[in-house]
Amino acid sequence: MRTLNTLFLLVALGGFALPVSAASLEGEISGYECGDNCYLTVTDAAGEEHIGLCTATLCENWNAETAMPDSFKGTQVRVTVGTGTQVDGSGNNMGEMESFDEIELLGADSATHCTDDELTVFSCELKNKKTVSVCASNDVSARSGYLQYRFGKIGKIELSVPAKKKGFPQELSLQHSKDDSAAYNYMSFSNGGNFIYELTSFRQFKSTNSEGQETPESSDTLAVRDIRKSMREGDIVFSSDCAMLGSPLDVEVVSEWTGVQWERAGF
């Protein structure tokens, strides 16, 4: 399927050689540490560790902080192998080494109700092993196509909003905010009855913001509200984080597709 956001890291391999014939590597992020260079560790299915220089755009903030957000540990990735360069503490070139030219986070596509001919707006497996997805037709626009919320186990959708692949959920609302420390994307909509569905994607870039305040870790969340209840009574009837980071919302893109204007949110 096509996804809105496939996240890539660029890293160069140092200290552990892959076979020259290897075009790609699959495994999970199992570690990150810094010395003269900052290194990412990927462990493959056989338990073998592959250590590489962390040189991606995403790594820039990690390297500046000399720390990777814990939420990325254990994330499944697919790595494309190339060549990179290691330097010492003075910036001297220490020679060429094998590199990970692309690392694709696999969690985004491993759990989704979206089909191959649809766009994945948001998708992840929740901690209860059920999957929440927002899927769109390839021709989605303010005047055509559809945007549909789907919930349930893979292969057995329990709820779709709207019920048919036509138009958008009712009362669609979008919020977005971003600075150098984090990005926040939020979508809410109604089923036309008593329930409001809220999807939130938060991505941490730095552990602290420009004011020195701690930035929350990256997360994807679903919450369901019952409008028959007050906030004081507890109107949230269901709430769950994703078991691992999935396909994050990109509210600016959803706004372009649907014509619904997003509001600026603070964090």
Salt bridges, closest charged atoms under 4 A:
GLU26 OE2 - ARG78 NE 3.02
ASP44 OD2 - HIS50 NE2 2.95
GLU104 OE1 - ARG78 NH1 3.16
GLU118 OE2 - ARG150 NH2 2.80
GLU158 OE2 - LYS130 NZ 2.85
ASP180 OD2 - LYS206 NZ 3.43
GLU198 OE2 - ARG225 NE 2.87
ASP220 OD1 - ARG203 NH1 3.01
ASP226 OD1 - ARG228 NE 2.95
ASP235 OD1 - ARG225 NH1 2.95
GLU252 OE1 - HIS176 NE2 3.65
